[in-house]
Amino acid sequence: MPRTYSQINDNIDDFVFLRNFDQLVACAGLKDCKEGKMGEIYALAVSKDVQNQGFSAKLLDEIMQKARIANFSKIFALSKHNAKWFLNQGFVQMKISELPKRRQALFDHQRNSSIFFKDV
């Protein structure tokens, strides 16, 4: 989903960035849901120039490390795309009712994203 510069700047501490030869090639945010020791992965992106080169798995490793430091027990992601990738990385597809209550209230039913959970 598109993000404004201001949205990214306001939440910059959520993000993990990967570089390849001084070029930004991947990023993802991990925010604290403030409920149930869960974190949400959002704005995950990998440059088309480096796809299928292991950067997405490395990015997930960095996110998992950040989740451990934050003492999360689970992380989750909402996505309309890449279900196979999430499942291959050990995520389990879940229902809206499994999301933290605050996040359930913000769920965009028209977007109809799939929900993936992973134990930290």
Secondary structure as the mmCIF struct_conf table of DSSP 4:
data_model
#
loop_
_struct_conf.conf_type_id
_struct_conf.id
_struct_conf.beg_label_comp_id
_struct_conf.beg_label_asym_id
_struct_conf.beg_label_seq_id
_struct_conf.end_label_comp_id
_struct_conf.end_label_asym_id
_struct_conf.end_label_seq_id
HELX_RH_AL_P HELX_RH_AL_P1 TYR A 5 ASP A 10
TURN_TY1_P TURN_TY1_P1 ASN A 11 ASN A 11
HELX_RH_3T_P HELX_RH_3T_P1 ILE A 12 ASP A 14
STRN STRN1 PHE A 15 ASN A 20
TURN_TY1_P TURN_TY1_P2 PHE A 21 ASP A 22
STRN STRN2 GLN A 23 ASP A 32
BEND BEND1 LYS A 34 GLU A 35
TURN_TY1_P TURN_TY1_P3 GLY A 36 LYS A 37
STRN STRN3 MET A 38 VAL A 46
HELX_RH_3T_P HELX_RH_3T_P2 LYS A 48 VAL A 50
TURN_TY1_P TURN_TY1_P4 GLN A 51 GLY A 54
HELX_RH_AL_P HELX_RH_AL_P2 PHE A 55 ILE A 69
TURN_TY1_P TURN_TY1_P5 ALA A 70 ASN A 71
BEND BEND2 SER A 73 SER A 73
STRN STRN4 LYS A 74 SER A 79
BEND BEND3 LYS A 80 HIS A 81
HELX_RH_AL_P HELX_RH_AL_P3 ALA A 83 ASN A 88
TURN_TY1_P TURN_TY1_P6 GLN A 89 GLY A 90
STRN STRN5 VAL A 92 MET A 94
HELX_RH_3T_P HELX_RH_3T_P3 ILE A 96 GLU A 98
BEND BEND4 LEU A 99 LEU A 99
HELX_RH_AL_P HELX_RH_AL_P4 LYS A 101 LEU A 106
TURN_TY1_P TURN_TY1_P7 HIS A 109 ARG A 111
STRN STRN6 SER A 114 ASP A 119
#
